[in-house]
């Protein structure tokens, strides 16, 4: 997938590897100590949804979001397959922005009621994916698709958590699967797939036509986009690649707009996540300062870029960097202004990994709300400090852009 952005195949960032790690208070992540009856993630769900009863037969059926998960462990030979809802009475809303109105517990319950029906595939052979051929077509549907999956072997009930992708519930070995009914695929998507347009160009075209980042990511991950060497892309890699492509496109357009003439502070908080966005009256530059209240001694993590961007992967903040940058760039494009941006993003102690989407959506929600305006950087930072739990001095010590802006302001 060369040419889809620097994030493809990138290892987990320092913040992802440290902050997103789940340490269960019961089993301490030791598999032999894990028991369903004691698991804090499954205990109530097993009773409410009767997951075990729904998985007793040889067939799993239900709606898929639609979603095809492609793993990364063992790449290029990975586990891949659809999510199937085992609790259709309580579906997860399709619009991630609406998830901000839920609690962590509600989202976790909805995610753990999705069975991951998996099979081993070689991502290099997307065009002849065998059992997944019909499912890859279903992944292009803009509406949920009913699936019937024939399974075999034992069911794994250990919660499936990733660093950048959302968790899933039980995992089963998929023998074969078929959609019930026809998927709803837009004409332009069909055309881009059939004409074998380059992946980056196809991603840009779909965004320009109003398709959201989640749908585009699904197409890229499923191996439906690209030209000669089309292949499936691990889901976590495709999320960051799409954020990177769309972010760079928006930034190019933003650089043609006039700059704002004041410092602006936006903020929003949901799901134990807080974004405080400081827009600066400068040309485009960007920095993410990611603080974890669970690990205050290691926080914050920081990555930045100046006006002409960065050439390497954001190793400290990883996928969060590209998700937050996309929301900032799209906001500036919408208001037709150029600015710098320093984003203070704090993750509370009550957070459980539910995917990188919340960096994107919490930041976007902050920027859609009202802002406070200030005449100088010091005054703006004093206001920012009111909403942070980690002392502002810790952020300032890690920030490259705060020092850069202060230095520029002193120059004659």
C-alpha positions in Angstrom: 0.0 0.0 0.0 2.8 2.4 -0.8 1.5 5.9 -1.4 -1.3 5.8 1.2 0.6 8.0 3.7 3.4 7.4 6.2 1.2 5.8 8.8 0.6 2.5 7.0 2.4 -0.3 9.0 3.6 2.1 11.7 4.2 0.6 15.1 2.1 1.7 18.1 3.1 5.1 19.5 4.5 5.6 23.0 1.2 6.9 24.2 -0.8 4.0 22.6 1.5 1.3 24.0 1.4 2.8 27.5 -1.9 4.5 27.9 -4.2 2.2 25.9 -3.0 -0.9 27.7 -5.9 -2.6 29.6 -4.9 -4.0 33.0 -7.9 -6.0 34.3 -8.3 -5.6 38.1 -9.4 -9.3 38.3 -7.1 -11.4 36.1 -4.3 -8.8 35.6 -4.3 -9.9 31.9 -3.1 -13.4 32.7 -5.2 -15.7 30.5 -5.2 -18.7 32.9 -6.7 -16.5 35.6 -9.6 -15.3 33.5 -13.0 -16.7 34.4 -16.2 -15.6 32.7 -18.1 -15.6 36.0 -15.6 -13.0 37.5 -14.8 -11.0 34.4 -15.9 -7.3 35.0 -16.4 -6.8 31.3 -18.6 -9.8 30.6 -20.3 -10.7 33.8 -23.4 -8.6 33.4 -23.5 -8.8 29.6 -23.6 -12.6 29.7 -26.8 -12.4 31.8 -28.5 -9.6 29.9 -27.8 -10.7 26.3 -27.3 -14.5 26.9 -24.3 -14.6 24.7 -23.4 -18.2 25.5 -26.9 -19.4 24.4 -26.7 -17.4 21.2 -23.4 -19.1 20.3 -24.4 -22.7 21.0 -25.3 -23.7 17.5 -23.2 -24.0 14.4 -24.6 -20.8 12.9 -24.2 -17.2 14.0 -26.6 -14.8 12.4 -27.5 -11.1 12.9 -26.8 -7.7 11.5 -23.3 -6.4 10.9 -22.6 -2.7 11.2 -21.4 -3.6 8.4 -17.8 -4.0 9.4 -14.9 -6.3 8.4 -12.1 -6.4 10.9 -8.6 -7.0 9.5 -6.0 -7.8 12.2 -2.3 -7.0 12.1 -0.7 -9.7 14.2 1.3 -12.0 11.9 1.0 -9.6 8.9 0.7 -10.4 6.0 -1.1 -13.5 7.2 -3.7 -12.2 9.6 -7.1 -13.0 11.1 -10.0 -11.2 9.4 -13.8 -11.4 9.3 -17.0 -9.6 10.1 -18.5 -8.4 13.3 -22.0 -9.8 13.9 -24.3 -8.3 16.5 -25.6 -10.8 19.1 -27.9 -8.2 20.6 -29.9 -6.6 17.7 -32.4 -5.2 20.3 -29.7 -2.8 21.5 -27.6 -1.8 18.4 -24.7 0.6 18.4 -25.7 3.8 16.6 -23.9 4.1 13.2 -22.9 7.8 13.7 -19.9 7.9 16.1 -20.6 11.5 17.0 -23.7 10.3 18.8 -21.5 7.9 20.9 -20.3 11.0 22.8 -23.8 11.1 24.5 -23.4 7.6 25.8 -21.5 6.4 28.9 -18.3 4.2 28.6 -20.3 1.4 30.1 -23.0 1.6 27.5 -20.5 1.7 24.6 -18.5 -1.2 26.1 -21.7 -3.3 26.5 -22.7 -2.6 22.8 -19.2 -3.5 21.6 -18.8 -6.7 23.6 -22.1 -7.9 22.1 -20.4 -8.1 18.7 -19.0 -11.5 17.8 -15.8 -11.5 15.7 -16.2 -14.2 13.1 -12.7 -14.7 11.9 -10.6 -16.7 9.5 -7.0 -16.6 8.5 -6.2 -14.7 5.3 -3.2 -13.5 3.3 -3.9 -9.8 2.8 -1.8 -9.8 -0.4 -4.5 -11.8 -2.2 -7.5 -9.5 -1.6 -8.8 -10.1 -5.1 -9.2 -13.8 -4.4 -10.1 -13.8 -0.7 -12.2 -17.0 -0.7 -14.6 -17.0 2.3 -14.4 -13.2 2.5 -15.3 -12.4 -1.1 -19.0 -11.8 -0.5 -18.3 -10.1 2.8 -15.9 -7.6 1.3 -18.7 -6.6 -1.1 -21.0 -6.3 1.9 -18.4 -4.0 3.6 -19.0 -1.5 0.9 -22.7 -1.3 1.8 -23.9 2.0 3.3 -26.6 0.2 5.2 -26.4 -2.7 7.7 -26.3 -6.2 6.2 -27.7 -9.4 7.7 -25.2 -12.2 7.8 -25.3 -15.9 8.3 -22.0 -17.3 9.5 -21.3 -21.0 9.8 -18.7 -21.6 12.5 -16.8 -24.4 14.1 -14.6 -25.0 17.2 -14.7 -23.4 20.6 -15.8 -19.9 21.4 -13.3 -17.4 22.9 -15.0 -15.1 25.4 -11.9 -13.0 26.2 -12.6 -9.3 25.4 -10.7 -8.2 22.2 -9.1 -4.9 22.8 -6.8 -3.1 20.3 -4.8 0.1 20.5 -6.5 2.0 17.7 -9.6 -0.1 16.8 -12.7 -0.6 18.9 -13.0 -3.8 21.0 -15.2 -6.8 20.2 -16.8 -9.6 22.1 -16.7 -13.4 21.5 -14.4 -14.7 18.8 -15.4 -17.7 16.7 -13.8 -19.6 13.8 -15.7 -18.8 10.6 -16.1 -21.7 8.1 -18.1 -19.7 5.6 -20.5 -16.7 5.6 -23.0 -15.2 3.3 -25.0 -11.9 3.3 -28.8 -12.2 3.4 -30.1 -9.7 0.9 -28.3 -7.3 -1.3 -25.8 -4.7 -0.1 -26.5 -1.0 -0.8 -23.4 0.3 -2.7 -23.3 3.8 -4.1 -22.6 4.1 -7.8 -19.4 6.2 -7.3 -18.0 3.6 -5.0 -18.7 0.9 -7.5 -17.0 3.0 -10.2 -13.9 3.6 -8.1 -13.6 -0.1 -7.2 -14.1 -1.2 -10.9 -11.7 1.5 -12.4 -9.0 0.6 -9.9 -8.2 4.2 -9.0 -5.2 4.7 -6.8 -6.0 4.3 -3.1 -5.1 7.9 -2.1 -7.0 9.4 -5.0 -10.0 7.2 -4.2 -10.0 8.2 -0.5 -9.8 11.9 -1.5 -12.6 11.6 -4.1 -15.0 9.8 -1.6 -14.4 12.5 1.0 -15.1 15.2 -1.5 -18.4 13.6 -2.2 -19.4 13.6 1.4 -18.7 10.0 2.6 -17.5 10.0 6.2 -14.1 8.9 7.4 -15.5 5.6 8.9 -17.0 4.4 5.7 -13.9 5.3 3.7 -11.7 3.5 6.2 -13.8 0.3 5.9 -13.3 0.3 2.1 -9.6 0.8 2.4 -9.2 -1.9 5.0 -11.3 -4.4 3.0 -8.9 -4.2 0.0 -11.5 -2.6 -2.2 -9.5 0.5 -3.1 -6.2 0.8 -5.0 -4.8 0.1 -8.4 -2.4 -2.7 -9.5 -1.3 -4.2 -6.1 -4.6 -4.1 -4.3 -4.6 -5.8 -0.9 -6.4 -5.7 2.4 -5.1 -3.3 5.1 -5.1 -4.1 8.8 -7.9 -2.0 10.3 -5.8 -0.1 12.7 -3.4 0.9 10.0 -6.2 2.0 7.6 -7.8 4.3 10.3 -4.6 6.3 10.6 -3.8 6.3 6.9 -7.2 7.8 6.0 -6.9 10.4 8.8 -3.5 11.3 7.4 -4.6 11.5 3.8 -7.7 13.6 4.5 -5.8 15.8 7.0 -3.0 16.6 4.5 -5.6 17.5 1.8 -7.5 19.9 4.2 -4.2 21.5 5.4 -3.2 22.3 1.8 -6.5 24.2 1.3 -6.3 25.9 4.8 -2.9 27.4 3.9 -4.6 29.5 1.3 -6.9 31.3 3.8 -6.1 34.4 5.8 -5.0 33.9 9.4 -7.2 34.6 12.5 -6.3 37.7 14.4 -6.6 36.5 18.0 -5.9 33.5 20.2 -9.0 31.2 20.6 -9.7 28.5 23.2 -12.3 25.8 22.5 -13.0 22.9 24.8 -15.2 19.9 25.2 -15.3 16.8 27.5 -17.0 13.4 27.2 -16.4 9.8 28.1 -13.5 10.7 30.4 -11.8 12.5 27.5 -11.1 16.3 27.5 -9.9 18.4 24.5 -8.8 22.0 25.0 -7.9 23.5 21.7 -5.8 26.6 21.4 -5.9 28.3 18.0 -3.1 30.8 17.4 -2.9 33.8 15.0 -0.1 32.3 13.0 0.3 30.3 9.8 -0.6 26.6 9.9 1.3 24.6 12.5 0.1 21.9 14.8 0.9 20.1 18.0 -0.8 17.4 20.1 0.0 17.2 23.8 -1.6 14.0 25.1 -1.9 13.6 28.9 -2.9 10.4 30.7 -4.2 10.9 34.2 -3.6 7.2 34.8 0.1 7.7 34.1 0.8 11.3 35.1 4.6 10.8 35.6 4.9 9.7 31.9 2.6 12.4 30.5 2.2 14.4 28.4 3.3 12.8 25.1 3.9 15.3 22.3 4.3 15.5 18.5 4.2 18.5 16.3 4.7 19.9 12.8 5.5 23.4 11.5 4.1 25.0 8.4 5.5 22.6 5.9 4.4 19.5 7.8 6.4 16.4 9.0 8.2 13.7 7.1 8.0 10.9 9.7 5.3 9.1 11.7 4.2 10.7 15.0 5.9 8.2 17.2 4.8 9.6 20.5 1.1 10.1 20.0 0.5 7.9 17.0 -3.0 7.5 15.6 -4.3 10.2 17.9 -2.1 12.8 16.2 -3.7 12.2 12.8 -7.3 12.0 14.1 -7.0 15.2 16.1 -5.2 17.0 13.2 -7.9 16.1 10.8 -10.6 17.6 13.0 -8.6 20.8 13.5 -7.9 21.1 9.7 -11.5 20.5 8.8 -12.7 23.2 11.3 -10.3 25.8 9.8 -11.4 24.8 6.3 -15.1 25.2 7.3 -14.5 28.7 8.7 -12.1 29.6 5.8 -9.3 30.7 8.1 -5.7 29.7 8.7 -4.3 29.3 12.2 -1.8 27.3 14.3 -3.3 24.8 16.8 -2.0 23.4 20.1 -4.4 20.7 21.4 -4.2 19.7 25.0 -6.0 16.3 25.2 -6.4 14.6 28.6 -7.6 11.0 29.1 -9.2 10.4 32.5 -8.6 7.5 34.8 -12.0 6.0 34.0 -11.3 5.5 30.3 -11.4 2.0 28.8 -9.9 1.7 25.2 -12.8 2.0 22.7 -10.8 3.2 19.7 -9.1 6.2 18.3 -12.4 7.7 17.0 -12.9 9.6 20.3 -9.8 11.8 19.7 -11.4 12.8 16.4 -14.9 13.3 17.7 -14.1 15.0 21.0 -11.9 17.5 19.2 -14.5 18.1 16.5 -17.1 18.7 19.2 -14.8 21.2 21.0 -14.3 23.2 17.8 -18.0 23.3 16.9 -18.8 25.0 20.2 -18.2 28.6 21.3 -14.7 29.9 22.0 -13.0 32.5 24.2 -10.8 35.1 22.5 -7.5 36.5 23.9 -5.0 39.1 22.8 -1.8 37.3 23.8 -0.4 33.8 24.3 0.2 34.1 28.1 -3.4 35.2 28.8 -4.7 32.3 26.6 -2.6 29.7 28.4 -3.8 30.9 31.8 -7.3 30.3 30.6 -6.3 26.8 29.2 -4.8 25.9 32.6 -8.2 26.2 34.3 -9.5 23.1 32.4 -6.5 20.8 32.8 -5.8 18.4 35.6 -2.1 17.9 34.8 -0.3 21.1 35.6 0.1 23.5 32.7 3.9 23.6 33.3 4.2 19.9 32.4 2.6 20.7 29.0 4.7 23.8 28.4 7.9 21.9 29.1 7.0 19.3 26.4 5.6 21.8 23.9 7.7 22.8 20.9 5.1 25.2 19.5 4.6 27.3 22.7 8.4 28.0 22.7 8.4 28.7 18.9 5.5 31.2 19.2 7.1 32.9 22.1 10.4 33.2 20.3 8.7 34.6 17.2 6.8 37.2 19.2 10.1 38.5 20.6 11.7 39.0 17.2 11.7 42.6 15.9 
